Amino acid sequence: MEVEFGKVSYIDSWMTLVRKVSWNFPGLETEEGIIDHRNTVLKFISKNQAICVRENNRVIGVLLFSRYHNMICCLAVDPDFRRQGIASMLLEKALQELDRNRDITVSTFREDDEKGRAPRALYKKFGFKEGELTVEFGYPNQVFVL
């Protein structure tokens, strides 16, 4: 398995993964949210700011990042493939693409949120520090800063 830039031809497989994990992402609760996210993914692909891991032509891990905002925007791994280092591979590649001379940010779940255990541990492993508390898509989050 290796990380590669997303391609338009991957969009159906990419969105299959997104639908599988949408319950864990505020803003993706509705079909409209899924469609909006699909359009967002295509924009990120066109700017080489979308990376993924595939196995047998199936997208099993995804990450969107913004060079302009110097941030990680979205990270997801298929539940069937978790705890295999895929999230670390994706985050490592994204960090290579971002400006390490500026703060790199990511928004994730707050400490008391069960959904936040794995992502918070991952970001801390990479040296991110807890930052401000925020609300995104009506959901309480916390910014992490590297």
DSSP file (Angstrom, degrees, kcal/mol; ACC not computed):
  #  RESIDUE AA STRUCTURE BP1 BP2  ACC     N-H-->O    O-->H-N    N-H-->O    O-->H-N    TCO  KAPPA ALPHA  PHI   PSI    X-CA   Y-CA   Z-CA
    1    1 A M              0   0    0      0, 0.0     2,-0.3     0, 0.0    54,-0.1   0.000 360.0 360.0 360.0 136.0    0.0    0.0    0.0
    2    2 A E        -     0   0    0     52,-0.4    52,-0.6    50,-0.0     2,-0.3  -0.979 360.0-106.5-143.4 158.8    1.2    3.5   -0.8
    3    3 A V  E     +A   53   0A   0     -2,-0.3     2,-0.3    50,-0.1    50,-0.2  -0.633  41.4 171.1 -84.3 138.5   -0.1    7.0   -0.8
    4    4 A E  E     -A   52   0A   0     48,-2.5    48,-2.9    -2,-0.3     2,-0.2  -0.961  39.3 -92.1-141.7 160.0   -0.9    8.6   -4.1
    5    5 A F  E     -A   51   0A   0     -2,-0.3    46,-0.3    46,-0.2    40,-0.1  -0.502  51.7-105.8 -70.1 142.1   -2.6   11.7   -5.3
    6    6 A G        -     0   0    0     44,-3.3     2,-0.3    -2,-0.2    44,-0.2  -0.307  33.0-154.3 -66.8 152.6   -6.3   11.3   -6.0
    7    7 A K    >   -     0   0    0      1,-0.1     3,-2.3    -3,-0.1     4,-0.3  -0.933  27.4-117.3-127.1 151.5   -7.6   11.1   -9.5
    8    8 A V  G >  S+     0   0    0     -2,-0.3     3,-1.8     1,-0.3     4,-0.3   0.861 115.0  63.4 -54.6 -36.1  -11.0   12.0  -11.0
    9    9 A S  G 3  S+     0   0    0      1,-0.3    -1,-0.3     2,-0.1     3,-0.3   0.653  97.7  57.4 -65.5 -13.5  -11.3    8.3  -12.0
   10   10 A Y  G <> S+     0   0    0     -3,-2.3     4,-2.9     1,-0.2     3,-0.3   0.508  76.3 101.1 -89.7  -5.3  -11.2    7.4   -8.3
   11   11 A I  H <> S+     0   0    0     -3,-1.8     4,-2.7    -4,-0.3     5,-0.2   0.831  78.6  50.0 -58.8 -39.2  -14.2    9.5   -7.3
   12   12 A D  H  > S+     0   0    0     -4,-0.3     4,-1.6    -3,-0.3    -1,-0.2   0.937 116.0  42.1 -64.9 -44.6  -16.8    6.7   -7.1
   13   13 A S  H  > S+     0   0    0     -3,-0.3     4,-1.8    -4,-0.2    -2,-0.2   0.894 113.7  53.9 -66.5 -39.7  -14.6    4.5   -4.9
   14   14 A W  H  X S+     0   0    0     -4,-2.9     4,-2.2     1,-0.2    -2,-0.2   0.930 110.3  46.4 -57.8 -47.0  -13.6    7.6   -2.9
   15   15 A M  H  X S+     0   0    0     -4,-2.7     4,-2.7     1,-0.2    -1,-0.2   0.776 104.1  61.3 -72.6 -26.0  -17.2    8.4   -2.3
   16   16 A T  H  X S+     0   0    0     -4,-1.6     4,-1.7     2,-0.2    -1,-0.2   0.926 108.4  44.9 -61.3 -43.6  -18.1    4.8   -1.4
   17   17 A L  H  X S+     0   0    0     -4,-1.8     4,-1.6     2,-0.2    -2,-0.2   0.934 111.4  52.6 -63.9 -46.1  -15.6    5.2    1.5
   18   18 A V  H  X S+     0   0    0     -4,-2.2     4,-0.8     1,-0.2     3,-0.4   0.920 109.5  48.9 -57.2 -45.0  -17.0    8.6    2.4
   19   19 A R  H >< S+     0   0    0     -4,-2.7     3,-0.6     1,-0.2     4,-0.3   0.883 107.5  56.1 -62.3 -36.9  -20.5    7.2    2.6
   20   20 A K  H 3< S+     0   0    0     -4,-1.7    -1,-0.2     1,-0.2    -2,-0.2   0.827 120.2  29.1 -65.0 -32.0  -19.2    4.3    4.8
   21   21 A V  H >< S+     0   0    0     -4,-1.6     3,-2.3    -3,-0.4    -1,-0.2   0.304  85.7 109.7-110.8   7.6  -17.8    6.7    7.4
   22   22 A S  G X<  +     0   0    0     -4,-0.8     3,-2.0    -3,-0.6     6,-0.3   0.786  67.6  69.3 -59.6 -28.8  -20.2    9.6    6.9
   23   23 A W  G 3  S+     0   0    0     -4,-0.3    -1,-0.3     1,-0.3    -2,-0.1   0.732  99.3  52.2 -58.5 -21.2  -21.8    9.0   10.4
   24   24 A N  G <  S+     0   0    0     -3,-2.3    -1,-0.3     1,-0.1    -2,-0.2   0.334  99.1  72.7 -99.2   5.6  -18.5   10.1   11.9
   25   25 A F  S X  S-     0   0    0     -3,-2.0     3,-2.0    -4,-0.1    -1,-0.1  -0.922  76.4-134.7-129.4 108.3  -18.3   13.4   10.0
   26   26 A P  T 3  S+     0   0    0      0, 0.0   112,-0.1     0, 0.0    -2,-0.1  -0.322  94.7  35.9 -55.8 137.9  -20.5   16.4   10.8
   27   27 A G  T 3  S+     0   0    0    110,-0.2     3,-0.2   111,-0.0    10,-0.1   0.223 100.4  80.1 100.2 -13.0  -21.8   17.9    7.6
   28   28 A L    <   +     0   0    0     -3,-2.0     6,-0.1    -6,-0.3    -4,-0.1   0.095  57.2 103.3-111.8  22.8  -22.2   14.5    5.9
   29   29 A E  S    S+     0   0    0     -6,-0.1     2,-0.3     4,-0.1    -1,-0.1   0.698  77.7  51.8 -77.4 -19.2  -25.5   13.5    7.5
   30   30 A T  S  > S-     0   0    0     -3,-0.2     4,-2.0     1,-0.1     5,-0.1  -0.748  85.5-116.2-118.6 163.5  -27.6   14.3    4.4
   31   31 A E  H  > S+     0   0    0     -2,-0.3     4,-2.5     1,-0.2     5,-0.2   0.876 118.7  55.6 -62.8 -36.9  -27.5   13.4    0.7
   32   32 A E  H  > S+     0   0    0      1,-0.2     4,-2.6     2,-0.2    -1,-0.2   0.908 106.6  50.2 -61.7 -41.7  -27.0   17.1    0.0
   33   33 A G  H  > S+     0   0    0      2,-0.2     4,-2.2     1,-0.2    -2,-0.2   0.890 110.3  49.9 -62.7 -39.9  -23.9   17.1    2.3
   34   34 A I  H  X S+     0   0    0     -4,-2.0     4,-2.4     2,-0.2    -2,-0.2   0.919 111.5  48.2 -64.3 -44.3  -22.5   14.1    0.5
   35   35 A I  H  X S+     0   0    0     -4,-2.5     4,-2.1     2,-0.2    -2,-0.2   0.924 111.7  49.6 -64.0 -44.3  -23.0   15.7   -2.9
   36   36 A D  H  X S+     0   0    0     -4,-2.6     4,-2.1     1,-0.2    -1,-0.2   0.906 111.0  50.4 -59.5 -41.4  -21.3   18.9   -1.7
   37   37 A H  H  X S+     0   0    0     -4,-2.2     4,-3.0     2,-0.2    -2,-0.2   0.900 106.1  55.3 -65.9 -39.2  -18.5   16.9   -0.3
   38   38 A R  H  X S+     0   0    0     -4,-2.4     4,-2.3     1,-0.2    -1,-0.2   0.928 109.1  47.6 -57.2 -45.4  -18.1   15.0   -3.7
   39   39 A N  H  X S+     0   0    0     -4,-2.1     4,-1.9     1,-0.2    -1,-0.2   0.885 111.2  51.5 -63.8 -38.5  -17.7   18.4   -5.4
   40   40 A T  H  X S+     0   0    0     -4,-2.1     4,-2.5     2,-0.2    -2,-0.2   0.927 108.3  51.2 -62.8 -45.6  -15.2   19.5   -2.8
   41   41 A V  H  X S+     0   0    0     -4,-3.0     4,-2.8     1,-0.2    -2,-0.2   0.921 108.6  51.6 -58.9 -44.4  -13.2   16.3   -3.3
   42   42 A L  H  X S+     0   0    0     -4,-2.3     4,-2.1     1,-0.2    -1,-0.2   0.883 109.6  50.0 -62.2 -38.1  -13.1   16.9   -7.1
   43   43 A K  H  X S+     0   0    0     -4,-1.9     4,-1.0     2,-0.2    -1,-0.2   0.930 111.9  47.6 -63.9 -44.9  -11.9   20.5   -6.5
   44   44 A F  H ><>S+     0   0    0     -4,-2.5     5,-2.9     1,-0.2     3,-0.6   0.892 110.0  53.1 -64.6 -39.1   -9.1   19.2   -4.2
   45   45 A I  H ><5S+     0   0    0     -4,-2.8     3,-1.7     1,-0.2    -1,-0.2   0.919 105.2  54.8 -59.9 -42.8   -8.2   16.5   -6.7
   46   46 A S  H 3<5S+     0   0    0     -4,-2.1    -1,-0.2     1,-0.3    -2,-0.2   0.745 111.6  44.7 -65.4 -21.8   -7.8   19.2   -9.4
   47   47 A K  T <<5S-     0   0    0     -4,-1.0    -1,-0.3    -3,-0.6    -2,-0.2   0.276 114.6-113.8-101.7   9.5   -5.4   21.1   -7.2
   48   48 A N  T < 5S+     0   0    0     -3,-1.7    -3,-0.2    -4,-0.2    -2,-0.1   0.917  84.7 120.4  54.4  45.2   -3.3   18.0   -6.2
   49   49 A Q      < +     0   0    0     -5,-2.9    16,-2.4    -8,-0.2     2,-0.4  -0.015  49.6  83.4-124.7  26.6   -4.5   18.5   -2.6
   50   50 A A  E     + B   0  64A   0     -6,-0.4   -44,-3.3    14,-0.2     2,-0.3  -0.995  54.4 178.7-131.6 124.7   -6.3   15.1   -2.3
   51   51 A I  E     +AB   5  63A   0     12,-2.8    12,-2.2    -2,-0.4     2,-0.3  -0.904   2.8 173.9-126.3 156.3   -4.3   11.9   -1.4
   52   52 A C  E     -AB   4  62A   0    -48,-2.9   -48,-2.5    -2,-0.3     2,-0.4  -0.957  28.2-131.1-151.9 167.4   -5.4    8.4   -0.9
   53   53 A V  E     -AB   3  61A   0      8,-2.1     7,-3.0    -2,-0.3     8,-1.3  -0.994  28.9-168.8-122.0 133.3   -4.4    4.8   -0.3
   54   54 A R  E     - B   0  59A   0    -52,-0.6     2,-0.4    -2,-0.4   -52,-0.4  -0.911  13.6-167.5-123.1 151.0   -5.9    2.1   -2.5
   55   55 A E  E >  S- B   0  58A   0      3,-2.5     3,-1.6    -2,-0.3    -2,-0.0  -0.981  81.9 -10.3-135.2 125.0   -6.0   -1.6   -2.4
   56   56 A N  T 3  S-     0   0    0     -2,-0.4     3,-0.1     1,-0.3    -1,-0.1   0.914 130.2 -55.4  52.0  46.7   -7.1   -3.6   -5.4
   57   57 A N  T 3  S+     0   0    0      1,-0.2     2,-0.5    -3,-0.0    -1,-0.3   0.596 114.1 121.2  64.0  13.6   -8.4   -0.4   -7.0
   58   58 A R  E <   -B   55   0A   0     -3,-1.6    -3,-2.5   -45,-0.0     2,-0.5  -0.929  66.4-126.9-108.5 127.2  -10.5    0.3   -3.9
   59   59 A V  E     +B   54   0A   0     -2,-0.5    -5,-0.3    -5,-0.2     3,-0.1  -0.605  36.1 166.1 -72.8 122.8   -9.9    3.6   -2.0
   60   60 A I  E     +     0   0A   0     -7,-3.0    18,-3.0    -2,-0.5     2,-0.3   0.466  62.8  27.7-118.6  -7.0   -9.4    2.6    1.6
   61   61 A G  E     -BC  53  77A   0     -8,-1.3    -8,-2.1    16,-0.2     2,-0.3  -0.968  64.0-175.9-155.3 141.1   -8.0    5.9    3.0
   62   62 A V  E     -BC  52  76A   0     14,-3.0    14,-2.4    -2,-0.3     2,-0.3  -0.971   6.9-179.3-139.5 151.8   -8.4    9.5    2.1
   63   63 A L  E     -BC  51  75A   0    -12,-2.2   -12,-2.8    -2,-0.3     2,-0.4  -0.946   8.2-163.2-151.2 131.2   -7.0   12.9    3.1
   64   64 A L  E     +BC  50  74A   0     10,-2.4     9,-2.9    -2,-0.3    10,-1.5  -0.919  17.1 177.4-108.8 140.0   -7.7   16.4    1.8
   65   65 A F  E     - C   0  72A   0    -16,-2.4     2,-0.5    -2,-0.4     7,-0.2  -0.971  23.0-137.1-141.0 157.5   -5.4   19.2    2.6
   66   66 A S  E  >> - C   0  71A   0      5,-2.8     5,-1.8    -2,-0.3     4,-0.9  -0.956   8.6-171.4-118.9 117.4   -5.1   22.9    1.8
   67   67 A R  T  45S+     0   0    0     -2,-0.5    32,-0.2     3,-0.2    -1,-0.2   0.888  91.5  54.5 -68.1 -38.3   -1.8   24.4    0.8
   68   68 A Y  T  45S+     0   0    0      1,-0.2    -1,-0.2     2,-0.1    -2,-0.0   0.937 120.2  29.7 -62.3 -47.7   -3.3   27.9    0.9
   69   69 A H  T  45S-     0   0    0      2,-0.1    -1,-0.2    36,-0.0    36,-0.2   0.530 103.2-132.0 -89.0  -6.8   -4.6   27.5    4.5
   70   70 A N  T  <5 +     0   0    0     -4,-0.9    35,-1.6     1,-0.2     2,-0.3   0.951  62.5 125.6  54.8  54.6   -1.8   25.1    5.4
   71   71 A M  E   < -Cd  66 105A   0     -5,-1.8    -5,-2.8    33,-0.2     2,-0.5  -0.968  68.8-118.2-144.2 156.0   -4.2   22.7    7.0
   72   72 A I  E     -Cd  65 106A   0     33,-2.6    35,-0.6    -2,-0.3    -7,-0.3  -0.835  32.4-178.8 -87.4 127.0   -5.4   19.1    7.0
   73   73 A C  E     -     0   0A   0     -9,-2.9     2,-0.3    -2,-0.5    -8,-0.2   0.811  59.2  -0.1-101.9 -35.8   -9.1   19.3    6.0
   74   74 A C  E     -C   64   0A   0    -10,-1.5   -10,-2.4     2,-0.0     2,-0.4  -0.953  54.9-179.1-159.9 133.4  -10.4   15.7    6.1
   75   75 A L  E     +C   63   0A   0     -2,-0.3     2,-0.3   -12,-0.2   -12,-0.2  -0.990  13.3 161.7-139.0 127.6   -8.9   12.3    7.0
   76   76 A A  E     -C   62   0A   0    -14,-2.4   -14,-3.0    -2,-0.4     2,-0.4  -0.998  17.1-166.6-147.8 144.6  -10.7    9.0    6.9
   77   77 A V  E     -C   61   0A   0     -2,-0.3   -16,-0.2   -16,-0.2     5,-0.1  -0.995  37.6-102.9-129.6 136.9   -9.8    5.3    6.7
   78   78 A D    >   -     0   0    0    -18,-3.0     3,-2.4    -2,-0.4     4,-0.3  -0.339  30.8-127.6 -54.3 131.0  -12.2    2.5    5.9
   79   79 A P  G >  S+     0   0    0      0, 0.0     3,-0.9     0, 0.0    -1,-0.2   0.797 108.4  61.1 -55.3 -29.1  -13.1    0.8    9.2
   80   80 A D  G 3  S+     0   0    0      1,-0.2    -2,-0.1   -20,-0.0   -20,-0.0   0.626 110.4  40.9 -71.5 -11.9  -12.0   -2.6    7.7
   81   81 A F  G X  S+     0   0    0     -3,-2.4     3,-0.5   -21,-0.2     5,-0.4   0.209  85.8 125.2-121.7  13.5   -8.5   -1.3    7.3
   82   82 A R  T <   +     0   0    0     -3,-0.9    -4,-0.0    -4,-0.3     0, 0.0  -0.301  61.8  35.3 -74.3 161.5   -7.9    0.7   10.5
   83   83 A R  T 3  S+     0   0    0      1,-0.1    -1,-0.2    -2,-0.0     0, 0.0   0.774  88.8 101.9  65.9  30.3   -4.9    0.1   12.8
   84   84 A Q  S <  S-     0   0    0     -3,-0.5    -2,-0.1     0, 0.0    -1,-0.1   0.218 100.7-100.8-121.6  10.0   -2.7   -0.7    9.8
   85   85 A G  S  > S+     0   0    0      3,-0.0     4,-2.2     4,-0.0     5,-0.1   0.552  84.7 126.7  86.0   7.6   -0.8    2.6    9.7
   86   86 A I  H  > S+     0   0    0     -5,-0.4     4,-2.5     2,-0.2     5,-0.2   0.924  73.0  49.7 -67.1 -44.3   -2.9    4.0    6.8
   87   87 A A  H  > S+     0   0    0      1,-0.2     4,-2.7     2,-0.2    -1,-0.2   0.907 111.7  49.9 -61.2 -40.5   -3.8    7.3    8.6
   88   88 A S  H  > S+     0   0    0      2,-0.2     4,-2.6     1,-0.2    -1,-0.2   0.903 109.7  50.9 -64.0 -40.8   -0.1    7.8    9.5
   89   89 A M  H  X S+     0   0    0     -4,-2.2     4,-2.0     2,-0.2    -2,-0.2   0.927 112.9  45.9 -61.4 -44.8    0.9    7.2    5.9
   90   90 A L  H  X S+     0   0    0     -4,-2.5     4,-2.4     1,-0.2    -2,-0.2   0.926 114.3  46.9 -64.7 -45.4   -1.6    9.8    4.7
   91   91 A L  H  X S+     0   0    0     -4,-2.7     4,-2.5     1,-0.2    -2,-0.2   0.898 110.2  53.2 -66.4 -39.6   -0.7   12.4    7.3
   92   92 A E  H  X S+     0   0    0     -4,-2.6     4,-1.3    -5,-0.2    -1,-0.2   0.922 111.3  46.2 -59.5 -45.0    3.0   12.0    6.7
   93   93 A K  H  X S+     0   0    0     -4,-2.0     4,-1.1     1,-0.2     3,-0.2   0.915 111.7  51.1 -65.2 -43.5    2.5   12.6    3.0
   94   94 A A  H >X S+     0   0    0     -4,-2.4     4,-1.0     1,-0.2     3,-0.7   0.911 107.1  53.7 -61.7 -41.4    0.3   15.6    3.6
   95   95 A L  H 3< S+     0   0    0     -4,-2.5     3,-0.3     1,-0.3    -1,-0.2   0.819 104.1  56.4 -64.5 -29.8    2.8   17.1    6.0
   96   96 A Q  H 3< S+     0   0    0     -4,-1.3    -1,-0.3    -3,-0.2    -2,-0.2   0.793 108.4  48.4 -67.9 -27.5    5.4   16.8    3.2
   97   97 A E  H << S+     0   0    0     -4,-1.1    -2,-0.2    -3,-0.7    -1,-0.2   0.634 102.8  76.1 -87.4 -16.1    3.2   18.8    1.0
   98   98 A L  S  < S-     0   0    0     -4,-1.0     2,-0.9    -3,-0.3   -31,-0.1  -0.518  93.5 -94.8 -98.3 165.4    2.5   21.6    3.5
   99   99 A D    >   -     0   0    0    -32,-0.2     3,-1.6    -2,-0.2    -2,-0.1  -0.682  29.6-168.4 -83.6 105.6    4.7   24.5    4.6
  100  100 A R  T 3  S+     0   0    0     -2,-0.9    -1,-0.2     1,-0.3     4,-0.1   0.558  82.9  68.9 -73.5  -6.7    6.5   23.4    7.8
  101  101 A N  T 3  S+     0   0    0      2,-0.1     2,-0.3    -3,-0.0    -1,-0.3   0.478 100.7  54.1 -87.8  -3.2    7.7   27.0    8.4
  102  102 A R  S <  S-     0   0    0     -3,-1.6     2,-0.1     1,-0.0    44,-0.1  -0.861 104.3 -83.2-122.3 159.9    4.1   28.0    9.2
  103  103 A D        -     0   0    0     -2,-0.3     2,-0.5    42,-0.1    -4,-0.1  -0.408  39.6-151.7 -59.8 135.5    1.5   26.6   11.6
  104  104 A I        -     0   0    0     -4,-0.1    42,-2.7    -2,-0.1     2,-0.3  -0.955  18.6-165.9-108.7 130.0   -0.3   23.6   10.2
  105  105 A T  E     +dE  71 145A   0    -35,-1.6   -33,-2.6    -2,-0.5     2,-0.3  -0.804  17.7 178.7-119.7 158.9   -3.8   23.1   11.6
  106  106 A V  E     -dE  72 144A   0     38,-1.8    38,-3.4    -2,-0.3     2,-0.5  -0.964  20.4-139.4-151.7 142.6   -6.4   20.4   11.7
  107  107 A S  E     + E   0 143A   0    -35,-0.6     2,-0.2    -2,-0.3    36,-0.2  -0.900  34.6 153.7-105.5 131.9   -9.8   20.5   13.4
  108  108 A T  E     - E   0 142A   0     34,-2.8    34,-3.0    -2,-0.5     8,-0.1  -0.782  45.6 -57.2-142.7-173.3  -11.0   17.3   15.1
  109  109 A F  E     - E   0 141A   0     -2,-0.2    32,-0.2    32,-0.2    -1,-0.1  -0.268  58.5-100.8 -70.9 155.7  -13.3   16.2   17.9
  110  110 A R    >   -     0   0    0     30,-0.7     3,-1.9     1,-0.1     6,-0.3  -0.291  35.7-102.0 -74.2 163.3  -13.0   17.5   21.4
  111  111 A E  T 3  S+     0   0    0      1,-0.3    -1,-0.1    30,-0.1    -2,-0.1   0.822 119.6  50.8 -57.1 -37.7  -11.3   15.5   24.2
  112  112 A D  T 3  S+     0   0    0      4,-0.0     2,-0.6     3,-0.0    -1,-0.3   0.406  88.7 100.5 -85.0   4.9  -14.5   14.3   25.8
  113  113 A D    X   -     0   0    0     -3,-1.9     3,-2.2     1,-0.1     4,-0.3  -0.812  67.2-146.5 -95.4 121.8  -15.9   13.1   22.5
  114  114 A E  G >  S+     0   0    0     -2,-0.6     3,-1.2     1,-0.3     4,-0.3   0.833  99.2  61.8 -53.5 -35.9  -15.6    9.3   22.0
  115  115 A K  G 3  S+     0   0    0      1,-0.2    -1,-0.3     2,-0.1     3,-0.2   0.700  97.6  61.9 -64.0 -17.9  -15.2    9.9   18.2
  116  116 A G  G <> S+     0   0    0     -3,-2.2     4,-2.5    -6,-0.3     5,-0.4   0.558  74.7  89.9 -89.3  -8.3  -12.0   11.9   19.0
  117  117 A R  H <> S+     0   0    0     -3,-1.2     4,-2.0    -4,-0.3     5,-0.2   0.947  93.4  36.4 -56.8 -56.5   -9.9    9.2   20.6
  118  118 A A  H  > S+     0   0    0     -4,-0.3     4,-2.3     2,-0.2    -1,-0.2   0.941 120.2  45.4 -67.4 -48.4   -8.1    7.8   17.6
  119  119 A P  H  > S+     0   0    0      0, 0.0     4,-2.6     0, 0.0     5,-0.2   0.915 113.4  50.1 -64.4 -38.9   -7.7   11.1   15.6
  120  120 A R  H  X S+     0   0    0     -4,-2.5     4,-2.4     1,-0.2     5,-0.2   0.913 111.2  49.3 -64.1 -40.8   -6.5   13.0   18.6
  121  121 A A  H  X S+     0   0    0     -4,-2.0     4,-2.2    -5,-0.4    -1,-0.2   0.906 111.1  50.7 -63.2 -41.0   -3.9   10.3   19.4
  122  122 A L  H  X S+     0   0    0     -4,-2.3     4,-1.4     2,-0.2    -2,-0.2   0.949 111.9  45.6 -61.4 -50.4   -2.8   10.3   15.8
  123  123 A Y  H  <>S+     0   0    0     -4,-2.6     5,-2.5     1,-0.2     3,-0.2   0.889 112.7  50.6 -64.2 -38.9   -2.3   14.1   15.7
  124  124 A K  H ><5S+     0   0    0     -4,-2.4     3,-1.7     1,-0.2    -1,-0.2   0.892 104.9  58.0 -64.7 -38.4   -0.5   14.1   19.0
  125  125 A K  H 3<5S+     0   0    0     -4,-2.2    -1,-0.2     1,-0.3    -2,-0.2   0.841 106.5  49.5 -58.9 -33.2    1.8   11.4   17.8
  126  126 A F  T 3<5S-     0   0    0     -4,-1.4    -1,-0.3    -3,-0.2    -2,-0.2   0.382 128.0 -99.0 -88.8   3.7    2.8   13.7   15.0
  127  127 A G  T < 5 +     0   0    0     -3,-1.7    -3,-0.2     1,-0.3    -2,-0.1   0.471  69.7 150.8  96.9   2.4    3.5   16.6   17.4
  128  128 A F      < -     0   0    0     -5,-2.5     2,-0.3    -6,-0.2    -1,-0.3  -0.401  32.1-148.5 -66.1 145.8    0.2   18.5   17.0
  129  129 A K  E     -F  145   0A   0     16,-2.9    16,-2.7    -2,-0.1     2,-0.1  -0.876  24.3 -96.0-115.9 148.9   -0.8   20.5   20.1
  130  130 A E  E     +F  144   0A   0     -2,-0.3    14,-0.2    14,-0.2     2,-0.1  -0.385  50.0 171.5 -63.8 136.7   -4.3   21.3   21.3
  131  131 A G  E     -     0   0A   0     12,-2.9    13,-0.1     1,-0.3    -1,-0.1  -0.237  38.3 -19.1-123.1-146.7   -5.5   24.7   20.3
  132  132 A E  E     -     0   0A   0     -2,-0.1    11,-3.0    10,-0.1     2,-0.4  -0.201  59.6-116.2 -68.5 152.5   -8.8   26.6   20.4
  133  133 A L  E     +F  142   0A   0      9,-0.2     9,-0.3    -3,-0.1     2,-0.3  -0.710  43.4 171.4 -84.1 137.7  -12.2   25.1   20.8
  134  134 A T  E     -F  141   0A   0      7,-2.3     7,-3.1    -2,-0.4     2,-0.4  -0.808  31.3-129.5-136.8 175.4  -14.5   25.6   17.8
  135  135 A V  E     +F  140   0A   0      5,-0.3     2,-0.4    -2,-0.3     3,-0.1  -0.994  25.1 180.0-131.2 127.0  -17.8   24.6   16.3
  136  136 A E  E >  S-F  139   0A   0      3,-2.7     3,-1.9    -2,-0.4    -2,-0.0  -0.995  71.9  -4.3-130.9 132.9  -18.0   23.3   12.7
  137  137 A F  T 3  S-     0   0    0     -2,-0.4  -110,-0.2     1,-0.3    -1,-0.1   0.835 131.6 -58.9  53.9  33.5  -21.2   22.2   11.0
  138  138 A G  T 3  S+     0   0    0      1,-0.2    -1,-0.3  -112,-0.1  -111,-0.0   0.618 115.8 117.1  74.9  13.3  -22.9   22.8   14.3
  139  139 A Y  E <  S- F   0 136A   0     -3,-1.9    -3,-2.7  -113,-0.0     2,-0.3  -0.936  70.8-113.0-119.2 135.2  -20.6   20.2   16.1
  140  140 A P  E     + F   0 135A   0      0, 0.0   -30,-0.7     0, 0.0    -5,-0.3  -0.498  48.1 162.2 -70.4 126.1  -18.1   21.0   18.9
  141  141 A N  E     -EF 109 134A   0     -7,-3.1    -7,-2.3    -2,-0.3     2,-0.4  -0.721  30.3-133.9-130.5 179.0  -14.5   20.6   17.7
  142  142 A Q  E     -EF 108 133A   0    -34,-3.0   -34,-2.8    -9,-0.3     2,-0.3  -0.995  17.3-130.1-140.1 137.2  -11.0   21.5   18.7
  143  143 A V  E     -E  107   0A   0    -11,-3.0   -12,-2.9    -2,-0.4     2,-0.4  -0.680  18.7-158.1 -83.5 136.9   -8.2   22.9   16.5
  144  144 A F  E     -EF 106 130A   0    -38,-3.4   -38,-1.8    -2,-0.3     2,-0.4  -0.913   8.2-156.5-111.4 145.6   -4.8   21.2   16.7
  145  145 A V  E      EF 105 129A   0    -16,-2.7   -16,-2.9    -2,-0.4   -40,-0.2  -0.973 360.0 360.0-128.9 136.3   -1.6   23.0   15.7
  146  146 A L              0   0    0    -42,-2.7   -41,-0.1    -2,-0.4    -1,-0.1   0.307 360.0 360.0-114.0 360.0    1.8   21.8   14.5
